C-alpha cells in the first residue's frame, strides 16, 4: 500500500459478500486524493484489497452519504494500473511468493489477512509473464488468485 498523503481522504467502497462470506467485511475504506478542491473526483492512492472496481491511480467519483462518509459512486478513468489478489496456501511461502512477484515489477503488499497479498501492476509490467507465473503456481496448489480491475493495456497481453 501507499502512505497516506496529507490531503488524502477515506472513501468507502461497498462490497458484495458471496455465499461463503467473502470478503469478510461489508465496506472497504480506501485512501484517495482529491483531483480539485470542491470536485467529486478523486485519485485512488492505495491498492484495494477487496474492491474489484478500481486500481491504484484510477480516477473515481464519490459523494458524501447521508451517514457522513464519502462513498464510491463510479469509475471515471482508469489510471493504467491493475490489481490482483493472491491467497498463499502455505504461510511459510508468503515471503518467497511475494519476492517472485516483485521480480516482475509488481508492487506487493501484505494485508490484514495473514496470507492475502495484493499486487499493484503498474503500467509497463509484463502482465502475460505475471499471469503465466500465477497460473503455474495455482496449478501447483501454492496459491489462489483473483484479478481485480485491469486496464485494457494489461488485458490485451493475454
Helices and strands as residue ranges (DSSP letters): E 8-14, E 27-34, E 41-44, E 59-64, E 70-77, E 82-88, G 91-93, H 94-102, E 107-110, E 116-121, H 127-139, E 143-147, H 152-155
